[in-house]
Amino acid sequence: MKDGPMTATPMAFDPRSLTGLFDLRGRVAYVPGGYGGIGEAIAWALARAGARVAVSGRDEAKATALAATLRAAGHDALGLAMDAHSVADIQRSVDAVHRHFGALDLLLNCVGIQREQALLDVSEETFDEVVQVNLKSAMFLAQAVARHQITGGRGGRQVHLLSVRAQLGLRGRGYSAYASTKGALVMLIRQHASELAPHGITVNGLAPTVVRTEMARHWLDNPATHQQVLDRIPLGRVAEPSDVAGPAVFFCSPAAAFITGQVLYLDGGITASQ
């Protein structure tokens, strides 16, 4: 007589596995571009989740001022200069963060610029600068951080800030350089996720629409363009910095341990409807 079909033994769920899903205590985070509107919100969110946080940018005074404010609130923070135009300076800053904290677990790359030029007016100099800052710097930030993550043997997270322009063009505006670099970042994320997975390092992206920051003031202070922005967003509002900071903490947390090579669109429904 043949045995009947095999039945799987139910696996008992251990509710203790839910403990600390969003706890970043004991982790070190580096946030290049961390004193801008979105970067500052992410730096605060990471610190409040328990991470020790380093922030950097071309303006060292702004980076150190934010770090001082974080420390005054009881968090362990470091501010330092970093020029995204220079691969050597990118690597120097990453090494400095690792040297200061003795570890480096999380990269939250908030570096990015936009130089708007219509297609017929794009200059080689401007295009090259946007590629350097938005794409090339992401490559070498990821490389420098990954070296420390792999050597440290603690796994890790890398998260890059993109934009809905990684998937959508924009009518009537000169976004050739910006959109192409954000689209390329999607593939950089997927490739790095594939290469770093064996080391327990995940790589993901956050792609918001317009966020209420100083960088978006030219859109939001003009009633006509402000309304155009709102008309495109099904939820009927622009994003707040906290709308990006929350998903950033998620991607860095144990809750996202099985997610890699993905881009999360924080767009109020734009990509679902266009």
Residue, then its C-alpha position, 0 to 999 in steps of 0.5 A: m500500500k502506497d503512503g498518502p501524500m505528505t503533509a507539511t508540519p505547521m511551523a509554530f509562529d514565535p511572536r518574539s520574532l516581532t520584538g525590535l522590528f524598528d529598533l536601530r540601537g547599536r547601529v551606525a548610520y551615515v547620511p551624506g546630504g544629511y542637512g538638507g530638508i529630507g536628509e535632516a528628517i532622515a537623520w533625526a528619524l534614524a537617531r530617534a530609532g537608536a542609531r548613531v548618526a553621521v551627516s555630511g555635505r559640502d558645507e561643513a558648518k551646516a553638517t556640524a550644526l545639525a550634529a550638535t543639535l542632535r547631540a543636544a537632544g541626547h543622540d550620538a552624532l557627527g558632522l563632517a564635510m564631504d564634496a560629492h564632486s570628488v571620489a577621493d573626498i567621498q572615500r575620505s568621509v566614509d573612512a572618517v565615519h568608520r574611524h569615529f564610531g568604530a563601525l558603519d552599518l547603514l548608508l542613507n544617500c541623500v546627495g543630489i542636485q538638479r540643473e534644469q536645462a531644456l533638451l536643446d540647451v543642455s551643456e556638456e559641463t552641466f550634464d557631467e556635473v549632474v551625473q557626477v553628483n547624482l550617479k557617480s557619487a552614489m556608486f563610490l559611496a556605496q563601494a566605500v561603505a560596502r568595504h567597511q560593511i563586509t569587513g565588519g561582518r554585521g551585514g548592513r543596509q544601503v538606501h539611495l534617495l531617487s525621485v519619481r523621475a526615475q520612472l516618469g519624464l516631465r513635460g515642459r521642463g528640462y529634466s534630461a540630466y536629472a531624470s537619466t541619473k535617477g533612472a540609472l540609480v534604479m539599475l545601480i541599486r539592483q546590481h549592488a543588491s545582487e552583489l552584496a546579498p551574500h554578505g547580508i547587505t540589502v540595497n534599496g531606493l526611496a523615490p518621492t515626488v515633490v517634498r515640502t523643502e527649500m529645494a521645492r520652494h520654486w514649485l510651491d511658492n508659485p500658485a500656478t505650479h503648486q496647483q499643477v503639482l497637486d493636480r498630479i497627485p491622487l492624494g491631493r498634497v505634496a510629501e512632507p519630509s516625515d513621509v520620506a523619513g519613515p520609510a527610510v527607517f523601515f528600510c534600515s530596520p530588521a523589519a525590512a531584512f528580506i527586502t533588497g533591490q527594490v525602489l519604493y515610490l513615495d508619490g501619493g499615487i502618481t505612478a499608480s495612475q500615470 
